[in-house]
């Protein structure tokens, strides 16, 4: 039987919702948005998450359950309350120079929450899998630009195309180059000396895998299982915090 109470996909999505609710009361984004409803809608998700965690449904019944559909609907409503599909650009454009880095960090955290919920149906459709890696998205990306971290010689900042959007990834592999096709674990955002990273490159023996198979924005094909070990560890750590 599929024990949904231990399903990493549901647990990560709910954890990201809790972190979102901790963040939003003190968020001071500039622009036209409905802060009260952006918070209230996330609070109301709790009932659907609790139902999913203890429903013991399996297969298509779980994937197509009203609770999953309700959560996705609520996430889309939150996007509306934040200001619509370009909410993140609006918040960033309206931020002051001094607040820009903090705004970027908070935007990344909100995006992780929304992506965790909006992608829940697709991840659950993979079936009953007891592995932390299914808790987050792993996609093929193409590095569009690379620059040195302004405050750390041992780090590189990469702008990565995922097809539907671009993200920033900070890596300690100094050999990454523009046009490298990489696998990216879309992990909870982490800030490395004032630069927020929205994911981590899959790698082996300290180096990034640079010729990953698969279409941009799709799940990588034929990657070594060992390259997923760090992702597993970080997902487990995220749920324990």
C-alpha positions in Angstrom: 0.0 0.0 0.0 1.2 3.5 -0.9 1.8 5.2 2.5 1.2 8.9 1.6 2.2 10.0 5.1 5.8 9.3 4.2 5.6 10.5 0.5 8.5 12.9 -0.1 6.5 14.8 -2.7 3.7 15.7 -0.3 6.0 16.3 2.6 8.3 18.7 0.6 5.3 20.6 -0.8 3.8 21.0 2.6 7.1 22.0 4.2 7.6 24.7 1.5 4.1 26.0 2.3 5.0 26.2 6.0 8.2 28.1 5.1 6.2 30.4 2.9 3.8 31.2 5.7 6.8 32.0 8.0 8.2 34.4 5.4 5.2 36.3 4.2 4.0 38.2 7.4 7.2 40.2 7.4 7.6 40.5 3.6 7.7 44.1 2.4 7.4 43.7 -1.4 6.6 47.0 -3.2 3.8 46.9 -5.7 0.1 46.2 -6.0 -0.7 42.8 -4.4 -3.1 41.3 -1.8 -0.8 40.2 1.0 -3.7 39.2 3.3 -5.2 36.7 0.7 -1.8 35.5 -0.4 -1.3 34.3 3.2 -4.8 33.2 3.9 -4.9 31.0 0.8 -1.8 29.2 1.8 -3.2 28.6 5.3 -6.3 27.1 3.8 -4.2 24.5 2.0 -3.5 22.8 5.3 -6.8 20.7 5.1 -6.0 19.3 1.7 -2.4 18.5 2.7 -3.6 16.7 5.8 -6.2 14.7 3.7 -3.4 13.7 1.3 -1.0 12.6 4.0 -3.6 10.2 5.5 -5.7 9.2 2.6 -4.1 5.9 1.6 -5.2 6.3 -2.0 -3.1 4.8 -4.7 -2.3 5.4 -8.4 -4.7 7.4 -10.5 -7.0 7.9 -7.5 -4.3 9.8 -5.7 -3.0 11.7 -8.7 -6.6 12.8 -9.7 -7.9 13.3 -6.2 -9.8 16.6 -5.4 -7.2 17.4 -2.8 -4.4 17.6 -5.3 -6.6 19.6 -7.7 -7.5 22.0 -4.8 -3.9 22.6 -4.0 -3.0 23.4 -7.5 -6.0 25.7 -7.8 -4.9 27.5 -4.6 -1.3 27.9 -5.8 -2.6 29.6 -9.0 -4.9 31.8 -6.9 -1.8 32.8 -4.8 0.0 33.8 -8.0 -3.0 36.1 -8.7 -2.9 37.6 -5.2 0.9 38.2 -5.6 0.1 40.3 -8.7 -0.2 37.9 -11.6 2.2 35.8 -13.7 4.9 38.5 -13.6 4.7 39.1 -9.9 8.3 38.3 -9.4 9.5 40.8 -12.0 7.2 43.5 -10.5 8.6 42.9 -7.0 12.2 43.0 -8.2 11.7 46.1 -10.4 10.1 47.9 -7.5 12.8 47.0 -4.9 15.4 49.5 -3.9 19.1 49.0 -4.6 19.7 48.1 -1.0 16.8 45.6 -0.9 17.4 43.9 -4.2 19.4 40.9 -2.9 16.9 40.2 -0.1 14.0 40.5 -2.6 15.7 38.0 -4.9 16.1 35.6 -2.0 12.5 35.9 -1.0 11.2 35.6 -4.6 13.2 32.3 -4.9 11.7 30.9 -1.7 8.2 31.8 -2.9 8.8 30.3 -6.3 10.1 27.1 -4.7 6.8 26.8 -2.8 4.6 27.5 -5.8 6.6 25.0 -8.0 6.4 22.3 -5.3 2.6 22.6 -5.3 2.0 23.2 -9.1 4.2 20.2 -10.0 2.7 17.9 -7.4 0.3 16.0 -9.8 3.1 15.4 -12.3 5.5 14.1 -9.6 2.8 11.9 -8.0 2.1 10.4 -11.4 5.5 8.7 -11.3 4.0 6.2 -8.9 4.9 4.9 -5.4 8.6 5.8 -5.0 10.3 5.9 -1.7 13.2 8.1 -2.6 13.8 11.8 -1.6 14.7 12.8 -5.1 11.0 12.7 -6.2 10.3 15.4 -3.7 11.8 18.1 -6.0 12.1 18.6 -9.8 15.2 17.6 -11.6 15.6 19.2 -15.1 18.0 19.5 -18.0 19.3 23.1 -18.3 21.7 24.9 -20.6 24.1 27.4 -19.1 23.6 30.8 -20.7 26.3 32.7 -18.9 29.0 32.2 -16.2 30.7 34.7 -14.0 32.9 34.6 -10.9 31.3 35.1 -7.5 32.1 38.7 -6.5 33.0 37.7 -3.0 34.4 34.1 -3.4 37.0 33.0 -5.9 36.0 29.4 -5.3 32.5 29.9 -6.6 30.9 30.5 -10.0 27.5 32.1 -10.7 25.6 30.5 -13.6 22.5 31.7 -15.4 20.7 28.6 -16.5 17.9 28.2 -19.1 15.3 25.6 -18.1 13.1 26.2 -21.1 10.1 27.8 -19.3 12.4 30.2 -17.3 15.9 30.9 -16.2 17.4 30.4 -12.8 20.6 31.2 -11.0 22.8 28.4 -9.8 26.0 28.9 -7.7 28.6 26.1 -8.1 32.1 25.4 -6.9 33.1 23.7 -10.2 35.3 26.4 -11.8 35.3 24.5 -15.2 31.6 25.2 -16.0 31.2 27.0 -19.3 28.5 28.7 -21.4 26.4 26.2 -23.4 27.2 23.3 -21.0 24.1 21.1 -20.9 23.6 20.1 -17.2 21.2 18.4 -14.8 19.8 20.7 -12.2 18.1 19.7 -8.9 15.6 22.5 -8.1 16.3 22.5 -4.4 15.1 24.9 -1.7 17.0 28.2 -2.4 20.3 28.8 -0.6 22.2 32.0 -0.3 26.0 31.9 -0.8 27.6 35.1 0.4 24.8 37.4 -0.9 24.0 35.4 -4.1 20.9 33.2 -4.0 21.1 29.8 -5.8 17.9 28.2 -6.9 19.3 24.7 -7.5 22.3 22.5 -7.6 24.0 20.9 -10.6 24.2 17.1 -10.7 27.8 16.0 -10.5 30.3 13.2 -10.0 33.6 13.2 -8.1 33.5 17.0 -7.5 32.7 17.9 -11.1 29.4 18.9 -12.8 28.0 16.5 -15.4 28.3 18.7 -18.5 26.8 16.7 -21.3 23.5 15.5 -19.9 21.0 13.9 -22.2 17.4 15.1 -22.6 15.5 18.1 -23.8 15.8 21.5 -22.0 13.4 21.6 -19.2 12.8 17.9 -19.2 14.0 15.2 -16.8 17.6 14.1 -17.6 18.1 10.7 -19.2 20.8 8.1 -18.4 22.4 10.0 -15.5 24.5 8.0 -12.9 22.5 7.2 -9.8 25.5 8.4 -7.7 25.0 11.9 -9.1 21.7 12.1 -7.2 23.2 11.3 -3.7 23.7 14.9 -2.7 20.2 15.8 -3.8 18.8 13.0 -1.6 20.8 14.2 1.4 19.7 17.8 0.9 16.0 16.9 0.6 16.2 14.9 3.8 17.9 17.8 5.5 15.3 20.2 4.3 12.5 18.1 5.9 14.3 17.9 9.2 14.8 21.6 9.6 
